[in-house]
Amino acid sequence: MTVLNVAQVVTRKPHCCWGCGRRFPAGSSLQRVTDVEHGQFSRLYWCDVCREILAKYHHGDGFEMGDLKDEDPDWEAIRERLEGETP
């Protein structure tokens, strides 16, 4: 995989975070990663919670959408610290 661009953006449309699978409304601040692998372009969006988990751990084997929330025991505690009590 080759990363072409990483940018913090304010979305114009709703998007799902790849790490946790939560849907964020238009106007949300998310990290957008554009990459290419095997000739296929993709654009993924990451929330602050999942970005912190990615920075904390090495996920070299890859993962599917929602895996960070489902499999990381620290995800909810980090979400509460960054976003408050309300899910």
C-alpha positions in Angstrom: 0.0 0.0 0.0 1.2 3.5 -0.8 -0.2 6.4 1.1 -0.8 9.3 -1.2 -2.2 11.9 1.1 -3.1 12.4 4.8 -5.2 15.4 5.8 -7.4 16.6 8.7 -10.6 17.6 7.1 -14.1 19.0 7.9 -16.4 16.6 6.0 -19.0 17.8 3.5 -20.9 14.5 3.6 -21.4 11.9 6.3 -18.6 9.4 6.6 -17.8 6.3 8.7 -14.6 5.9 10.6 -12.7 2.9 9.4 -11.4 2.0 12.9 -14.6 2.0 14.8 -17.3 2.0 12.1 -19.2 4.9 13.7 -21.0 7.2 11.3 -20.1 10.9 11.6 -22.4 13.6 10.1 -21.3 16.2 7.6 -19.3 18.9 9.3 -17.2 16.5 11.4 -13.5 16.8 11.8 -11.9 13.5 10.6 -8.5 12.5 9.3 -8.7 11.5 5.6 -6.2 9.0 4.2 -5.9 8.4 0.5 -3.9 5.4 -0.7 -3.4 3.0 -3.5 -2.9 -0.7 -3.4 -2.7 -3.1 -6.3 -3.9 -0.3 -8.6 -7.0 0.4 -6.5 -7.4 3.8 -4.9 -9.2 4.1 -1.5 -10.0 6.9 0.9 -10.5 6.1 4.5 -11.6 8.4 7.4 -10.4 8.1 11.0 -11.9 9.7 14.1 -9.6 11.0 16.9 -10.2 8.0 19.1 -9.1 5.5 16.5 -6.2 7.7 15.5 -4.9 7.7 19.1 -5.2 3.9 19.2 -3.4 3.6 15.9 -0.6 5.8 17.3 -0.4 3.7 20.5 -0.2 0.2 18.8 1.3 -1.3 15.7 -1.4 -2.8 13.5 1.0 -4.2 10.8 -1.3 -7.0 9.8 -4.2 -4.8 8.9 -7.8 -5.0 10.1 -11.3 -4.6 8.9 -13.7 -1.7 9.5 -14.8 -1.5 13.1 -12.1 -3.8 14.5 -10.4 -1.2 16.7 -13.6 -0.5 18.6 -14.5 -4.2 18.8 -11.1 -5.6 19.7 -9.3 -2.9 21.7 -10.0 -2.9 25.4 -8.9 0.8 25.7 -11.2 2.1 23.0 -14.1 3.1 25.2 -11.9 4.7 27.9 -10.1 6.8 25.2 -13.5 7.8 23.6 -14.8 8.9 27.0 -11.6 11.0 27.6 -11.7 12.6 24.2 -15.5 12.9 23.6 -17.1 12.8 27.0 -19.6 10.4 28.5 -22.2 10.4 25.8 -21.6 7.8 23.0 
